[in-house]
Amino acid sequence: MRALSLEVRNTGEIDNVWLANILYGASKSGKTSLAATLGDKPLVIDFDEGLLTLRELRVNYLQPRTWEEVLELTTLVRSGKLREKVDFDHLIWDSHTFFYALVMEGVLRISKRAQPQIQDWGLANERVKLVYEQLRRARSDQKYHFTLVCHERTDKDENTGRIVGGINATPALMAVVPAMFDEMYYLAVSAGPQNTVKRGVWTVQNGFFPAGSRSRGRLLPVEEPDLRQIYGKIISQGGK
């Protein structure tokens, strides 16, 4: 019998966790600003033209404008060569909605169609999953957190009539993308007293919008909007 060539390890030896997480919420709710609280050197991959937000954050950013540029960027991240241009410990993909539009534009350019057909949606979904999987897998070797920023959406269940929420994505991606990530947080914003704004990060299903964590009870159902603080709870040895 051949000896096992894989090295047996123990999870208790893990002293640093590079998270892959989804952060979603309503437009203008502060998702990008919240994402930038994780890590010391965030790098925003901006598809939203969110220049005013980025200006306030004073962080480095890149703006891919074609599918080919996205492929080049993904290759540079995976190889570690991107750090020859800019150092980072947190890659913020902002946002899925506009990234998908870029991907679809590339698909239609190749197919020479003005409007997508069924096969175009399928190819676009596969391209998006490929990029997310590559960036998710590379984070441990290249040592960076990976946050996917998404807009929220609501749908009516045709069978029950119940309104349900989730990330703004095609049904095929809504079914698989959340499972690709360690954490999924929902940023909720509501009006507070005296014209103030109350913000909270849901880490569990709130009955309307899905959320979840693999930290096994270390997080409160609603956390303060600070990913650095949330990350500290996740990697702590003593629990919450």
Protein Blocks (a to p, Z undefined) as FASTA:
>chain_A
ZZdfbdcddfklpcbdcddddddddehilmmmmmmmgojbdcdddfklpmklmmmnopad
dddfbfklmmmmmmmmmnommmmmogcfbdcdddfklmmmmmmmmmmmmnopabdcfklm
mmmmmmmmmmmmmmmmmmmmnopaddddddddddddfknopacddddddfklmmmmmmmp
mbdcdddddddeehiacddddfbdehlagcddfkgopacfbdcddfklmmmmmmpmnbZZ
